[in-house]
Amino acid sequence: MSNKPIGIFDSGVGGTSIWKELHALLPHENTIYLADSKNAPYGPKGKDKIIKLSIKNVEFLLKKDCKLIVVACNTATTNAIKVLRENYDIPFIGIEPAIKPAALQTKNKAIGILATEGTLSSELFHNTAALYSNGITIVEQNGNGIVELIEHGKADSQEMKSLLKEYLSPMIKANIDYLVLGCTHYPYLMPLLLDFLPKSIKIIDSGEAVAKQTKAVLVQHNLLNNATIKPKNKFYTNSNPRVMQTLLNENFNAEYLDF
């Protein structure tokens, strides 16, 4: 048993969607969440910069004595997790677009993937897509601008609605029956997505799968915290903490930290 915290980082506040799944499945675990919102989004920055930012985040969480780190960012996972695993002796949990379940379940043989530039251009994404795309049409869409709007508290804005209409209309025309959300910010768009998309299109994100994998790795390494005392959950951001607190439904306090 270990009461050391689980570390979680993202290029911004989006990874709190992963934190919520983790907290629901592992309610006794202490957690530390790090939002590098000052540098969001990671997608356009290029692989070398993404690796450097990811290492900076990992170093911060290791100083907080984390026992496991969840890379709650598709772009950081697809570009940096291999380097992180090679350089640090701590379990890492990554996240990437859930192409496999969508490809295996589609009846129309057409799926859509809404993701960031950094994820769609990564080698890991291309390898995964190639593995499961046989006989299936994959409509990829770079969600340029979405992360920035969410980071500024504008998830429900008219500008966001216009972007989603622009990005999703070609997918609807292509007759997709599954939409894969390839960025941890995107689950916060669920109300808009459900309103805009036909009911025949199912939406998949990776949050629940990441939580289950985290629990499995904790058990494997004998790191599961079985204590029943109230856990400590800390949230840090280098941008406006109010945005994160809104996404956390005001139940937790986000602290500004200049890192």
C-alpha atoms as an extended CHARMM CRD file, in Angstrom:
* protein
*
       259  EXT
         1         1  MET       CA              0.0000000000        0.0000000000        0.0000000000  PROA      1               0.0000000000
         2         2  SER       CA              1.2320000000        3.5150000000       -0.7600000000  PROA      2               0.0000000000
         3         3  ASN       CA             -0.3360000000        6.8100000000        0.2490000000  PROA      3               0.0000000000
         4         4  LYS       CA              1.9810000000        8.7450000000       -2.0570000000  PROA      4               0.0000000000
         5         5  PRO       CA              0.0020000000       10.7470000000       -4.6450000000  PROA      5               0.0000000000
         6         6  ILE       CA             -0.7410000000        9.9310000000       -8.2600000000  PROA      6               0.0000000000
         7         7  GLY       CA              0.6770000000       12.6680000000      -10.4760000000  PROA      7               0.0000000000
         8         8  ILE       CA             -1.3190000000       13.8620000000      -13.4830000000  PROA      8               0.0000000000
         9         9  PHE       CA             -0.2810000000       16.4500000000      -16.0520000000  PROA      9               0.0000000000
        10        10  ASP       CA             -1.7610000000       17.9690000000      -19.1730000000  PROA      10              0.0000000000
        11        11  SER       CA             -1.0310000000       20.8700000000      -21.4670000000  PROA      11              0.0000000000
        12        12  GLY       CA             -3.9120000000       22.5980000000      -19.6890000000  PROA      12              0.0000000000
        13        13  VAL       CA             -7.1750000000       22.0110000000      -17.8700000000  PROA      13              0.0000000000
        14        14  GLY       CA             -8.4900000000       19.3150000000      -20.2190000000  PROA      14              0.0000000000
        15        15  GLY       CA             -6.8540000000       16.4790000000      -18.3110000000  PROA      15              0.0000000000
        16        16  THR       CA             -9.2260000000       17.1540000000      -15.4200000000  PROA      16              0.0000000000
        17        17  SER       CA            -11.6500000000       15.0170000000      -17.4500000000  PROA      17              0.0000000000
        18        18  ILE       CA             -9.1920000000       12.1510000000      -16.8730000000  PROA      18              0.0000000000
        19        19  TRP       CA             -8.7690000000       13.1160000000      -13.2170000000  PROA      19              0.0000000000
        20        20  LYS       CA            -12.5300000000       12.8020000000      -12.7150000000  PROA      20              0.0000000000
        21        21  GLU       CA            -12.4940000000        9.2440000000      -14.0680000000  PROA      21              0.0000000000
        22        22  LEU       CA             -9.5070000000        8.3790000000      -11.8580000000  PROA      22              0.0000000000
        23        23  HSD       CA            -11.1280000000        9.8670000000       -8.7780000000  PROA      23              0.0000000000
        24        24  ALA       CA            -14.3820000000        8.0140000000       -9.4420000000  PROA      24              0.0000000000
        25        25  LEU       CA            -12.6150000000        4.6390000000       -9.7650000000  PROA      25              0.0000000000
        26        26  LEU       CA             -9.9270000000        5.2500000000       -7.1160000000  PROA      26              0.0000000000
        27        27  PRO       CA            -11.6020000000        7.5090000000       -4.5330000000  PROA      27              0.0000000000
        28        28  HSD       CA             -8.9860000000        6.8720000000       -1.8060000000  PROA      28              0.0000000000
        29        29  GLU       CA             -5.9690000000        7.8840000000       -3.8860000000  PROA      29              0.0000000000
        30        30  ASN       CA             -4.1990000000       11.1750000000       -3.2220000000  PROA      30              0.0000000000
        31        31  THR       CA             -3.6270000000       13.1100000000       -6.4360000000  PROA      31              0.0000000000
        32        32  ILE       CA             -1.6500000000       16.0810000000       -7.7440000000  PROA      32              0.0000000000
        33        33  TYR       CA             -2.8190000000       17.6460000000      -10.9900000000  PROA      33              0.0000000000
        34        34  LEU       CA             -0.5730000000       19.9420000000      -13.0190000000  PROA      34              0.0000000000
        35        35  ALA       CA             -1.9840000000       22.1370000000      -15.8090000000  PROA      35              0.0000000000
        36        36  ASP       CA              0.6240000000       23.7110000000      -18.0650000000  PROA      36              0.0000000000
        37        37  SER       CA             -1.9750000000       26.0860000000      -19.4800000000  PROA      37              0.0000000000
        38        38  LYS       CA              0.5990000000       28.7750000000      -20.1790000000  PROA      38              0.0000000000
        39        39  ASN       CA              1.9410000000       26.5490000000      -22.9680000000  PROA      39              0.0000000000
        40        40  ALA       CA             -1.3770000000       25.1460000000      -24.2340000000  PROA      40              0.0000000000
        41        41  PRO       CA             -1.9170000000       23.7390000000      -26.7280000000  PROA      41              0.0000000000
        42        42  TYR       CA              1.1170000000       21.4880000000      -27.1620000000  PROA      42              0.0000000000
        43        43  GLY       CA              0.0550000000       20.3540000000      -30.6390000000  PROA      43              0.0000000000
        44        44  PRO       CA              1.7490000000       23.0150000000      -32.8360000000  PROA      44              0.0000000000
        45        45  LYS       CA              5.0020000000       23.1150000000      -30.8380000000  PROA      45              0.0000000000
        46        46  GLY       CA              6.8490000000       20.2270000000      -32.4670000000  PROA      46              0.0000000000
        47        47  LYS       CA              8.1340000000       16.9820000000      -30.9390000000  PROA      47              0.0000000000
        48        48  ASP       CA             11.3260000000       18.3290000000      -29.3210000000  PROA      48              0.0000000000
        49        49  LYS       CA              9.4880000000       21.1230000000      -27.5110000000  PROA      49              0.0000000000
        50        50  ILE       CA              6.7170000000       18.7610000000      -26.3980000000  PROA      50              0.0000000000
        51        51  ILE       CA              9.3200000000       16.4080000000      -24.9220000000  PROA      51              0.0000000000
        52        52  LYS       CA             11.0090000000       19.2750000000      -23.0500000000  PROA      52              0.0000000000
        53        53  LEU       CA              7.6980000000       20.4890000000      -21.6120000000  PROA      53              0.0000000000
        54        54  SER       CA              6.7420000000       16.9500000000      -20.6010000000  PROA      54              0.0000000000
        55        55  ILE       CA             10.0700000000       16.4390000000      -18.8210000000  PROA      55              0.0000000000
        56        56  LYS       CA              9.5610000000       19.7320000000      -16.9640000000  PROA      56              0.0000000000
        57        57  ASN       CA              6.1220000000       18.5510000000      -15.8130000000  PROA      57              0.0000000000
        58        58  VAL       CA              7.4540000000       15.1540000000      -14.7280000000  PROA      58              0.0000000000
        59        59  GLU       CA             10.2620000000       16.7720000000      -12.7300000000  PROA      59              0.0000000000
        60        60  PHE       CA              7.7000000000       18.9310000000      -10.9090000000  PROA      60              0.0000000000
        61        61  LEU       CA              5.5550000000       15.9050000000      -10.0100000000  PROA      61              0.0000000000
        62        62  LEU       CA              8.5550000000       13.8320000000       -8.9040000000  PROA      62              0.0000000000
        63        63  LYS       CA              9.5240000000       16.6060000000       -6.4860000000  PROA      63              0.0000000000
        64        64  LYS       CA              6.0330000000       16.1590000000       -5.0360000000  PROA      64              0.0000000000
        65        65  ASP       CA              6.9080000000       12.4760000000       -4.4220000000  PROA      65              0.0000000000
        66        66  CYS       CA              4.3800000000       11.0070000000       -6.8680000000  PROA      66              0.0000000000
        67        67  LYS       CA              4.3140000000        7.2160000000       -7.1530000000  PROA      67              0.0000000000
        68        68  LEU       CA              2.8930000000        7.0460000000      -10.6890000000  PROA      68              0.0000000000
        69        69  ILE       CA              2.3610000000        9.6450000000      -13.3980000000  PROA      69              0.0000000000
        70        70  VAL       CA             -0.5880000000        9.8520000000      -15.7660000000  PROA      70              0.0000000000
        71        71  VAL       CA              0.2210000000       11.7330000000      -18.9510000000  PROA      71              0.0000000000
        72        72  ALA       CA             -3.3180000000       13.0720000000      -19.3750000000  PROA      72              0.0000000000
        73        73  CYS       CA             -2.5590000000       14.6110000000      -22.7440000000  PROA      73              0.0000000000
        74        74  ASN       CA             -2.8260000000       12.8530000000      -26.0880000000  PROA      74              0.0000000000
        75        75  THR       CA             -0.1430000000       15.0200000000      -27.6810000000  PROA      75              0.0000000000
        76        76  ALA       CA              2.3480000000       14.5220000000      -24.8400000000  PROA      76              0.0000000000
        77        77  THR       CA              1.6940000000       10.7760000000      -24.8350000000  PROA      77              0.0000000000
        78        78  THR       CA              2.0970000000       10.2750000000      -28.5640000000  PROA      78              0.0000000000
        79        79  ASN       CA              5.2350000000       12.4280000000      -28.7360000000  PROA      79              0.0000000000
        80        80  ALA       CA              7.0080000000       12.0400000000      -25.3920000000  PROA      80              0.0000000000
        81        81  ILE       CA              5.9780000000        9.0150000000      -23.3300000000  PROA      81              0.0000000000
        82        82  LYS       CA              8.6220000000        6.7260000000      -24.8300000000  PROA      82              0.0000000000
        83        83  VAL       CA             11.3450000000        9.1730000000      -23.7590000000  PROA      83              0.0000000000
        84        84  LEU       CA              9.8030000000        9.5420000000      -20.3000000000  PROA      84              0.0000000000
        85        85  ARG       CA              9.6980000000        5.7900000000      -19.7450000000  PROA      85              0.0000000000
        86        86  GLU       CA             13.3150000000        5.4590000000      -20.8620000000  PROA      86              0.0000000000
        87        87  ASN       CA             14.5420000000        8.1630000000      -18.4800000000  PROA      87              0.0000000000
        88        88  TYR       CA             12.4990000000        7.7490000000      -15.2910000000  PROA      88              0.0000000000
        89        89  ASP       CA             12.0770000000        4.7400000000      -13.0310000000  PROA      89              0.0000000000
        90        90  ILE       CA              8.3950000000        5.2800000000      -12.2850000000  PROA      90              0.0000000000
        91        91  PRO       CA              5.2370000000        3.8590000000      -13.9080000000  PROA      91              0.0000000000
        92        92  PHE       CA              3.6950000000        6.0650000000      -16.6110000000  PROA      92              0.0000000000
        93        93  ILE       CA              0.1450000000        5.8140000000      -17.9240000000  PROA      93              0.0000000000
        94        94  GLY       CA             -0.4120000000        7.3400000000      -21.3460000000  PROA      94              0.0000000000
        95        95  ILE       CA             -3.4700000000        8.2940000000      -23.3270000000  PROA      95              0.0000000000
        96        96  GLU       CA             -4.1100000000        8.1310000000      -27.0390000000  PROA      96              0.0000000000
        97        97  PRO       CA             -7.2220000000        8.3390000000      -29.2320000000  PROA      97              0.0000000000
        98        98  ALA       CA             -9.4860000000        5.2970000000      -28.8300000000  PROA      98              0.0000000000
        99        99  ILE       CA             -9.2510000000        4.2590000000      -32.4650000000  PROA      99              0.0000000000
       100       100  LYS       CA             -9.3610000000        0.5230000000      -31.7190000000  PROA      100             0.0000000000
       101       101  PRO       CA            -12.8220000000        0.2950000000      -30.0880000000  PROA      101             0.0000000000
       102       102  ALA       CA            -14.3170000000        2.6110000000      -32.7090000000  PROA      102             0.0000000000
       103       103  ALA       CA            -12.7960000000        0.6200000000      -35.5830000000  PROA      103             0.0000000000
       104       104  LEU       CA            -13.9200000000       -2.6930000000      -34.1200000000  PROA      104             0.0000000000
       105       105  GLN       CA            -17.4930000000       -1.5360000000      -33.4650000000  PROA      105             0.0000000000
       106       106  THR       CA            -18.3050000000        0.5960000000      -36.5110000000  PROA      106             0.0000000000
       107       107  LYS       CA            -21.0810000000       -0.7780000000      -38.7050000000  PROA      107             0.0000000000
       108       108  ASN       CA            -20.8460000000        1.9630000000      -41.3220000000  PROA      108             0.0000000000
       109       109  LYS       CA            -17.1010000000        1.3140000000      -41.7390000000  PROA      109             0.0000000000
       110       110  ALA       CA            -16.4840000000        5.0180000000      -41.1620000000  PROA      110             0.0000000000
       111       111  ILE       CA            -15.2380000000        6.7420000000      -38.0270000000  PROA      111             0.0000000000
       112       112  GLY       CA            -14.2380000000       10.3130000000      -37.2270000000  PROA      112             0.0000000000
       113       113  ILE       CA            -11.3030000000       11.4590000000      -35.1270000000  PROA      113             0.0000000000
       114       114  LEU       CA            -11.2070000000       14.9620000000      -33.6870000000  PROA      114             0.0000000000
       115       115  ALA       CA             -7.7360000000       15.6340000000      -32.2860000000  PROA      115             0.0000000000
       116       116  THR       CA             -4.9300000000       18.1620000000      -32.0970000000  PROA      116             0.0000000000
       117       117  GLU       CA             -2.2660000000       18.7100000000      -34.7190000000  PROA      117             0.0000000000
       118       118  GLY       CA              0.4220000000       17.1880000000      -32.4990000000  PROA      118             0.0000000000
       119       119  THR       CA             -1.5410000000       13.9800000000      -32.0310000000  PROA      119             0.0000000000
       120       120  LEU       CA             -2.6210000000       13.5360000000      -35.6450000000  PROA      120             0.0000000000
       121       121  SER       CA              0.9420000000       14.0690000000      -36.9320000000  PROA      121             0.0000000000
       122       122  SER       CA              2.6070000000       11.7120000000      -34.4250000000  PROA      122             0.0000000000
       123       123  GLU       CA              4.1640000000        8.3900000000      -35.3260000000  PROA      123             0.0000000000
       124       124  LEU       CA              2.2210000000        6.5640000000      -32.6160000000  PROA      124             0.0000000000
       125       125  PHE       CA             -1.0910000000        7.8310000000      -33.9670000000  PROA      125             0.0000000000
       126       126  HSD       CA             -0.2360000000        6.8630000000      -37.5440000000  PROA      126             0.0000000000
       127       127  ASN       CA              0.8550000000        3.3800000000      -36.4650000000  PROA      127             0.0000000000
       128       128  THR       CA             -2.3420000000        2.8250000000      -34.4770000000  PROA      128             0.0000000000
       129       129  ALA       CA             -4.5390000000        4.1570000000      -37.2670000000  PROA      129             0.0000000000
       130       130  ALA       CA             -2.7950000000        1.9540000000      -39.8370000000  PROA      130             0.0000000000
       131       131  LEU       CA             -3.2830000000       -1.0890000000      -37.6260000000  PROA      131             0.0000000000
       132       132  TYR       CA             -7.0580000000       -0.7180000000      -37.4100000000  PROA      132             0.0000000000
       133       133  SER       CA             -8.0110000000        1.1090000000      -40.6020000000  PROA      133             0.0000000000
       134       134  ASN       CA             -8.2020000000       -1.8500000000      -42.9600000000  PROA      134             0.0000000000
       135       135  GLY       CA            -11.4840000000       -1.4830000000      -44.8470000000  PROA      135             0.0000000000
       136       136  ILE       CA            -12.5060000000        1.4960000000      -42.7090000000  PROA      136             0.0000000000
       137       137  THR       CA            -12.7070000000        5.1590000000      -43.6570000000  PROA      137             0.0000000000
       138       138  ILE       CA            -11.0960000000        7.3630000000      -41.0040000000  PROA      138             0.0000000000
       139       139  VAL       CA            -12.0040000000       11.0340000000      -41.2160000000  PROA      139             0.0000000000
       140       140  GLU       CA             -9.3370000000       13.0020000000      -39.3390000000  PROA      140             0.0000000000
       141       141  GLN       CA             -9.9270000000       16.5680000000      -38.2110000000  PROA      141             0.0000000000
       142       142  ASN       CA             -7.4960000000       18.9300000000      -36.5280000000  PROA      142             0.0000000000
       143       143  GLY       CA             -9.4700000000       20.7210000000      -33.8150000000  PROA      143             0.0000000000
       144       144  ASN       CA             -7.5050000000       23.9410000000      -34.2270000000  PROA      144             0.0000000000
       145       145  GLY       CA             -8.7060000000       26.6160000000      -31.7870000000  PROA      145             0.0000000000
       146       146  ILE       CA            -10.7960000000       24.3630000000      -29.5360000000  PROA      146             0.0000000000
       147       147  VAL       CA             -8.2590000000       23.9930000000      -26.7440000000  PROA      147             0.0000000000
       148       148  GLU       CA             -7.6310000000       27.7310000000      -26.6300000000  PROA      148             0.0000000000
       149       149  LEU       CA            -11.3460000000       28.4790000000      -26.2330000000  PROA      149             0.0000000000
       150       150  ILE       CA            -11.7250000000       25.9450000000      -23.4130000000  PROA      150             0.0000000000
       151       151  GLU       CA             -8.6250000000       27.3250000000      -21.6850000000  PROA      151             0.0000000000
       152       152  HSD       CA            -10.2740000000       30.7560000000      -21.7280000000  PROA      152             0.0000000000
       153       153  GLY       CA            -13.5720000000       29.4750000000      -20.3050000000  PROA      153             0.0000000000
       154       154  LYS       CA            -15.4180000000       29.6460000000      -23.6320000000  PROA      154             0.0000000000
       155       155  ALA       CA            -16.4710000000       26.0260000000      -24.0770000000  PROA      155             0.0000000000
       156       156  ASP       CA            -20.0980000000       27.0320000000      -24.6420000000  PROA      156             0.0000000000
       157       157  SER       CA            -19.4400000000       30.1220000000      -26.7910000000  PROA      157             0.0000000000
       158       158  GLN       CA            -20.8580000000       30.8710000000      -30.2220000000  PROA      158             0.0000000000
       159       159  GLU       CA            -17.3250000000       30.7390000000      -31.5740000000  PROA      159             0.0000000000
       160       160  MET       CA            -16.9980000000       27.1700000000      -30.2990000000  PROA      160             0.0000000000
       161       161  LYS       CA            -20.3130000000       26.1890000000      -31.8630000000  PROA      161             0.0000000000
       162       162  SER       CA            -19.1700000000       27.5760000000      -35.2120000000  PROA      162             0.0000000000
       163       163  LEU       CA            -15.8770000000       25.6700000000      -35.0260000000  PROA      163             0.0000000000
       164       164  LEU       CA            -17.6100000000       22.3940000000      -34.2010000000  PROA      164             0.0000000000
       165       165  LYS       CA            -20.0390000000       22.8310000000      -37.0760000000  PROA      165             0.0000000000
       166       166  GLU       CA            -17.1200000000       23.4270000000      -39.4460000000  PROA      166             0.0000000000
       167       167  TYR       CA            -15.1410000000       20.4530000000      -38.1500000000  PROA      167             0.0000000000
       168       168  LEU       CA            -17.9300000000       17.9060000000      -37.7600000000  PROA      168             0.0000000000
       169       169  SER       CA            -20.0470000000       18.5500000000      -40.8650000000  PROA      169             0.0000000000
       170       170  PRO       CA            -17.6510000000       16.6280000000      -43.1710000000  PROA      170             0.0000000000
       171       171  MET       CA            -17.7480000000       13.6880000000      -40.7540000000  PROA      171             0.0000000000
       172       172  ILE       CA            -21.5330000000       13.6220000000      -40.8130000000  PROA      172             0.0000000000
       173       173  LYS       CA            -21.4560000000       13.7170000000      -44.6300000000  PROA      173             0.0000000000
       174       174  ALA       CA            -19.0100000000       10.7930000000      -44.5700000000  PROA      174             0.0000000000
       175       175  ASN       CA            -21.6320000000        8.7980000000      -42.6200000000  PROA      175             0.0000000000
       176       176  ILE       CA            -19.4740000000        8.0740000000      -39.5800000000  PROA      176             0.0000000000
       177       177  ASP       CA            -21.1130000000        6.1940000000      -36.7290000000  PROA      177             0.0000000000
       178       178  TYR       CA            -18.3310000000        6.7440000000      -34.1560000000  PROA      178             0.0000000000
       179       179  LEU       CA            -16.5690000000        9.9550000000      -33.1850000000  PROA      179             0.0000000000
       180       180  VAL       CA            -13.2980000000        9.5290000000      -31.3080000000  PROA      180             0.0000000000
       181       181  LEU       CA            -12.2970000000       12.4400000000      -29.0720000000  PROA      181             0.0000000000
       182       182  GLY       CA             -8.5070000000       12.6630000000      -29.3550000000  PROA      182             0.0000000000
       183       183  CYS       CA             -7.8610000000       15.3590000000      -26.7710000000  PROA      183             0.0000000000
       184       184  THR       CA             -8.6340000000       15.3800000000      -23.0500000000  PROA      184             0.0000000000
       185       185  HSD       CA            -10.1310000000       18.8710000000      -23.3720000000  PROA      185             0.0000000000
       186       186  TYR       CA            -12.8390000000       17.6330000000      -25.7160000000  PROA      186             0.0000000000
       187       187  PRO       CA            -15.0960000000       15.7450000000      -23.2510000000  PROA      187             0.0000000000
       188       188  TYR       CA            -16.0400000000       19.1840000000      -21.9190000000  PROA      188             0.0000000000
       189       189  LEU       CA            -17.7500000000       19.7400000000      -25.2870000000  PROA      189             0.0000000000
       190       190  MET       CA            -20.0960000000       16.7990000000      -24.7770000000  PROA      190             0.0000000000
       191       191  PRO       CA            -23.2920000000       18.8960000000      -24.4010000000  PROA      191             0.0000000000
       192       192  LEU       CA            -22.5520000000       20.7160000000      -27.6820000000  PROA      192             0.0000000000
       193       193  LEU       CA            -21.5390000000       17.5060000000      -29.4500000000  PROA      193             0.0000000000
       194       194  LEU       CA            -24.7010000000       15.6850000000      -28.4010000000  PROA      194             0.0000000000
       195       195  ASP       CA            -26.7860000000       18.6350000000      -29.5500000000  PROA      195             0.0000000000
       196       196  PHE       CA            -25.1110000000       18.8800000000      -32.9530000000  PROA      196             0.0000000000
       197       197  LEU       CA            -24.4380000000       15.2680000000      -33.9340000000  PROA      197             0.0000000000
       198       198  PRO       CA            -27.1100000000       12.8310000000      -35.1180000000  PROA      198             0.0000000000
       199       199  LYS       CA            -28.1060000000       10.3870000000      -32.3920000000  PROA      199             0.0000000000
       200       200  SER       CA            -26.7700000000        7.5410000000      -34.5230000000  PROA      200             0.0000000000
       201       201  ILE       CA            -23.1910000000        8.7110000000      -33.9110000000  PROA      201             0.0000000000
       202       202  LYS       CA            -21.6030000000        7.3670000000      -30.7300000000  PROA      202             0.0000000000
       203       203  ILE       CA            -18.8650000000        9.3600000000      -29.0020000000  PROA      203             0.0000000000
       204       204  ILE       CA            -15.8040000000        7.6610000000      -27.5130000000  PROA      204             0.0000000000
       205       205  ASP       CA            -13.1110000000        9.0960000000      -25.2650000000  PROA      205             0.0000000000
       206       206  SER       CA            -10.3300000000        7.3710000000      -23.3370000000  PROA      206             0.0000000000
       207       207  GLY       CA            -11.0210000000        8.4920000000      -19.7710000000  PROA      207             0.0000000000
       208       208  GLU       CA            -12.5430000000        5.3330000000      -18.3150000000  PROA      208             0.0000000000
       209       209  ALA       CA             -9.9540000000        3.0990000000      -19.9890000000  PROA      209             0.0000000000
       210       210  VAL       CA             -7.1170000000        5.2320000000      -18.5910000000  PROA      210             0.0000000000
       211       211  ALA       CA             -8.5580000000        4.9880000000      -15.0740000000  PROA      211             0.0000000000
       212       212  LYS       CA             -8.8330000000        1.1910000000      -15.3280000000  PROA      212             0.0000000000
       213       213  GLN       CA             -5.2760000000        0.9020000000      -16.6370000000  PROA      213             0.0000000000
       214       214  THR       CA             -4.0280000000        3.1180000000      -13.8080000000  PROA      214             0.0000000000
       215       215  LYS       CA             -5.6660000000        0.8720000000      -11.2280000000  PROA      215             0.0000000000
       216       216  ALA       CA             -4.2040000000       -2.2420000000      -12.8620000000  PROA      216             0.0000000000
       217       217  VAL       CA             -0.6770000000       -0.7910000000      -12.7990000000  PROA      217             0.0000000000
       218       218  LEU       CA             -1.0470000000        0.3160000000       -9.1670000000  PROA      218             0.0000000000
       219       219  VAL       CA             -2.0870000000       -3.2270000000       -8.2220000000  PROA      219             0.0000000000
       220       220  GLN       CA              0.7470000000       -4.7170000000      -10.2800000000  PROA      220             0.0000000000
       221       221  HSD       CA              3.3460000000       -2.5860000000       -8.4640000000  PROA      221             0.0000000000
       222       222  ASN       CA              1.6750000000       -2.9570000000       -5.0460000000  PROA      222             0.0000000000
       223       223  LEU       CA              1.0600000000        0.7970000000       -4.9300000000  PROA      223             0.0000000000
       224       224  LEU       CA             -2.6930000000        0.8670000000       -4.3750000000  PROA      224             0.0000000000
       225       225  ASN       CA             -3.8140000000        3.0460000000       -1.4710000000  PROA      225             0.0000000000
       226       226  ASN       CA             -6.5050000000        1.1890000000        0.4650000000  PROA      226             0.0000000000
       227       227  ALA       CA             -6.7950000000        3.7370000000        3.2650000000  PROA      227             0.0000000000
       228       228  THR       CA            -10.3080000000        5.0100000000        3.8310000000  PROA      228             0.0000000000
       229       229  ILE       CA             -9.3760000000        8.4740000000        5.0970000000  PROA      229             0.0000000000
       230       230  LYS       CA            -10.2990000000       11.4590000000        2.9570000000  PROA      230             0.0000000000
       231       231  PRO       CA             -7.7080000000       11.8500000000        0.1830000000  PROA      231             0.0000000000
       232       232  LYS       CA             -5.7630000000       15.0160000000       -0.6050000000  PROA      232             0.0000000000
       233       233  ASN       CA             -6.3070000000       16.3370000000       -4.1290000000  PROA      233             0.0000000000
       234       234  LYS       CA             -4.1740000000       19.2700000000       -5.2200000000  PROA      234             0.0000000000
       235       235  PHE       CA             -4.5050000000       21.2160000000       -8.4560000000  PROA      235             0.0000000000
       236       236  TYR       CA             -1.8480000000       23.5280000000       -9.8680000000  PROA      236             0.0000000000
       237       237  THR       CA             -1.9630000000       25.7780000000      -12.9260000000  PROA      237             0.0000000000
       238       238  ASN       CA              0.2950000000       28.4580000000      -14.3980000000  PROA      238             0.0000000000
       239       239  SER       CA             -2.7070000000       30.3240000000      -15.7980000000  PROA      239             0.0000000000
       240       240  ASN       CA             -6.0490000000       31.5750000000      -14.4780000000  PROA      240             0.0000000000
       241       241  PRO       CA             -7.1390000000       29.0610000000      -11.7760000000  PROA      241             0.0000000000
       242       242  ARG       CA            -10.7640000000       30.1460000000      -12.1140000000  PROA      242             0.0000000000
       243       243  VAL       CA            -11.1640000000       28.2080000000      -15.3790000000  PROA      243             0.0000000000
       244       244  MET       CA            -10.0620000000       24.9600000000      -13.7380000000  PROA      244             0.0000000000
       245       245  GLN       CA            -12.2360000000       25.5040000000      -10.6900000000  PROA      245             0.0000000000
       246       246  THR       CA            -15.2670000000       25.9470000000      -12.9520000000  PROA      246             0.0000000000
       247       247  LEU       CA            -14.5350000000       22.6130000000      -14.6430000000  PROA      247             0.0000000000
       248       248  LEU       CA            -14.1330000000       20.9810000000      -11.2330000000  PROA      248             0.0000000000
       249       249  ASN       CA            -17.5760000000       22.2980000000      -10.2300000000  PROA      249             0.0000000000
       250       250  GLU       CA            -16.0720000000       24.4300000000       -7.4740000000  PROA      250             0.0000000000
       251       251  ASN       CA            -15.4970000000       21.3310000000       -5.3080000000  PROA      251             0.0000000000
       252       252  PHE       CA            -11.7240000000       21.7660000000       -5.3300000000  PROA      252             0.0000000000
       253       253  ASN       CA             -9.3740000000       24.7190000000       -5.2580000000  PROA      253             0.0000000000
       254       254  ALA       CA             -6.9270000000       25.3020000000       -8.1030000000  PROA      254             0.0000000000
       255       255  GLU       CA             -3.7500000000       27.0630000000       -7.0640000000  PROA      255             0.0000000000
       256       256  TYR       CA             -1.7710000000       29.3730000000       -9.3320000000  PROA      256             0.0000000000
       257       257  LEU       CA              1.8790000000       28.4240000000       -9.5780000000  PROA      257             0.0000000000
       258       258  ASP       CA              4.4770000000       30.0860000000      -11.7690000000  PROA      258             0.0000000000
       259       259  PHE       CA              6.2810000000       27.1280000000      -13.3160000000  PROA      259             0.0000000000
